[in-house]
Amino acid sequence: MVLTYCYRLLPLKSQHRALERICAAQRELYNAALEERIDCYRKTGTTRNYIDQSKALTRCRREVPEMGALPVTLQRWTLKRLDDAFQGFFRRLKARSGKAGFPRFRSKGRWEAFGFTEIKGVRFDGKRLRFAGMPGGLKLHLHRPLPAQADIRSCVLRRDGRGWHVGLQIAVTAPKKRSVASAVGVDLGLKVFAYYSDNVVILNPRIAQRAEKELRRRQRALARCKARSKRRSKVRAQVTKLHRKITNTRNTWLHQQSAALVKRTDLIAVEDLNVSNMVRHPTLARSIADASWSRFISMLDYKAEKAGSYLIRVDPRNTSRKCSGCGELVPKLLAVRTHACPPCGLVIDRDYNASLNILRAGIGAGALNVIGCDERAPGNMC
């Protein structure tokens, strides 16, 4: 499995200028490659692919000294990024799902990163990152150590409002799956973020909602600014900073909750939700986006793989309506938060009932060696 370790860069003034120059050069390469593809299609009716442009890059590096001074893997990363944009465009065009989104030319404000398709041409000695075109070695703020004998595959350098960061993609060996001694079903919601089948409730932090008042104030100030003025640039930076703070706070909270859940259980069952359709809801879209269910599940996925535990996705149909005691379907509106089953008389919280159904479906789908279950659990999950 491949993990990404992100670190903050501590560049000198000369290195900072070099980073800006390299980033600008890769933006120009991206735009030139995009223009070449467009012109080729207009004149011949065919398009250039990544292989064609990589061969042309070899010729350009011999003819243009400035391009030859940079590692070729860096420039191939830029061409691959353009190729990925075209692949996504053709995929959306074939699926006929809304606007296809043809790749656009990148302005200065829409290009903030460059990277290497492979570690060839880059050296990392444990403290500094070195590559052609960079004076000296880029110092990293190693707030946590890399794994021993780390196999670095590639890296991406990215700029944001706080400076430059680097993401190192490292290949690690996934541990063997451990025997399942504990299992938990997770029902994700909005009133509470998650209800676990062991009756643990995770409250919804509503991070974006708490910052909504301040965000509205800054956005109103941005709307009053004169176009292309210095004040507008400053206020826009404040809005961007607040959005970044919301994102970082949410990601930190999701990392903490996912790590704690993976640490204490061997099998996690979650609903296979289609969040991209759910965020189209006219009234709940903002709350669903703020909860960030997809990101939480993706964190559970790689953390469980890294820890040797299991993550099982189950069909979400009827998990809230089915009774965890007798299996009968009990229809209820979304506003009804209590599950009351007339046939068997079970009365429990709606989300708790759903989490028990999710756990039962997860055990049946993939983990038949669960041990240590309580025989008195509703529905005889074991």
Secondary structure by P-SEA (a helix, b strand, c coil): cbbbbbbbbbccaaaaaaaaaaaaaaaaaaaaaaaaaaaaaacccccccaaaaaaaaaaaaaaccccccccaaaaaaaaaaaaaaaaaaaaaaaacccccccbbbbcccccccccccccccccccccbbbbcccccbbbbcccccccccccccbbbbbbccccbbbbbbbbbbbcccccccbbbbbbbbcccccccccccccccccccccaaaaaaaaaaaaaacccccaaaaaaaaaaaaaaaaaaaaaaaaaaaaaaaaaacccbbbbbbcccccccccccaaaaaaaaaaaaaaaaaaaaaaaacbbbbbcccccccccccccbbbbbbcccccbbbbccccccccaaaaaaaaaaaaaaacccccccccccccccccc
